Amino acid sequence: MTNSHSKNILLVEDDPNLGLVLNDFLKMEGFNVTLARDGEKGLEAFTSSEYDLCLLDCMMPKMDGFTLATKIRKSNQDIPIIFLTAKSLKEDKLKGFDLGGDDYITKPFDEDELVRRVNAVLKRSNKTPELKEQMFNLGGFVYDHLNLTLTKDGEVSRITQKEGEVLYLLLKSKNNVLRREDILVKVWGENDYFMGRSLDVFITKLRKHLKLDPKIKIENVHGVGFILSDSN
């Protein structure tokens, strides 16, 4: 049994047999599980309770897993999402990560592997950030790492946990190359091609947050990593 008591999982799976098997197995491993049979019921369950992680089947009636993930991300940008699918196409995996997915498991899979992946994602999402330095000046912004806020000219905007973790690493290596694999291992827990695509999505999001100050740049060093700089 894992050490994951009290962790609440939303499992959305339309296959009745697989849904029951996963539901029972995850409960045996110490998780609290809510099982929904389609995307619409999954969204109803998500909006009516609080969860620590979502397991979403990709191909479902009424609302597919990708659409459900998009709706979940609109209300909660930080909750971990793992996609379950019978498809192994690279395009589907990339779509899942581009939508903010944290992992992607292709059916058929071993239940023990699923639990290990769930625990790994939960561990990454729950890790405590470094507390040595929390306030950073970046161009016209002040970044508060503890509260995940960017402030410019009195206007405060909040970023997500993963955006904050990536920005923190960039700030700690400001004006120097931060290697891609270092970001992936420290934020996602592993250096993987699909995780790398997810990293690119978060770099794009950070550039959008910081575009109000044209002096700030996150430069891509092809095949190596990124450099955060400002001219102030």
Order of alpha helices (4+ residues) and beta strands (2+ residues): beta-alpha-beta-alpha-beta-alpha-beta-alpha-beta-alpha-beta-beta-beta-beta-alpha-beta-alpha-alpha-beta-beta
